[in-house]
């Protein structure tokens, strides 16, 4: 641990400052000591500043003798054209869904409207925004969790057996599921915000009392929706999707 921590350092700068990235380049060269350098920029930052950071890193802090790469965290974009891969698909539980479905001769015949009354996809956190409201308020729980994480899991749960387990074949079956989904009706959706509450003898502020949340915000911190897939396997089976912050449990 001590050896690892000695190799870590913090360098402060502005996201859009080429000068600051030039300083970072100098600091990295000092650490690299003339060795072959591969540089990986992991951007755990709001999407609206991805371009500034990548531009500055490309111009002023790229490796001169190795590769330079970028990883960006979700959420990606604001609409269907700018959205990208969802990292929840890498979770072990989700990865095991396909094994459960297609390698288990007991489950596959039961995986349909004939035996399943409803499917529930629930994401709950037992904490609120807690100082990150400025970020969260731009997205809300639907864009932050539901339209990416939960819809991807729903599609993986509901797909027909793919031709193979190659990424493209799985993707093609997931697209068929998504195209079979009926447009969501407003009466099938509930949204809300968490209020102030007490837990374990400690008081927690309401969402709109968070100093980083704009006054009077209507951004939902909880949403529930009933989705329907209009194909032979799932016709009439509601897929109940729920997601929210500051709920009773984290699961």
Number of C-alpha atoms within 10 A of each C-alpha: 5 6 7 7 8 8 8 8 8 6 10 9 13 12 18 17 15 20 13 19 24 17 16 19 17 14 14 16 16 10 14 12 9 9 10 11 18 14 15 13 15 11 16 11 15 16 16 11 12 18 12 15 21 20 15 20 25 16 12 19 24 22 19 12 11 11 12 16 14 14 9 15 15 20 22 21 15 14 10 9 8 9 14 13 13 18 13 17 15 10 9 9 10 16 14 11 14 17 10 15 21 15 11 11 10 11 12 14 11 12 16 17 15 12 9 12 12 14 16 12 15 14 19 16 14 12 14 21 19 15 12 13 20 14 15 19 20 14 18 20 23 22 18 20 20 23 16 20 20 22 17 19 19 20 20 22 18 21 20 19 14 16 11 9 12 9 9 12 13 19 16 14 19 22 13 15 21 17 13 15 16 11 10 12 10 9 8 11 15 13 17 14 20 17 13 15 11 9 8 5 6 7 10 17 16 16 26 19 15 19 14 17 21 15 10 8 11 14 20 21 24 21 20 19 21 20 22 18 21 16 13 9 15 22 15 15 19 18 19 18 20 23 22 27 22 23 17 11 11 12 9
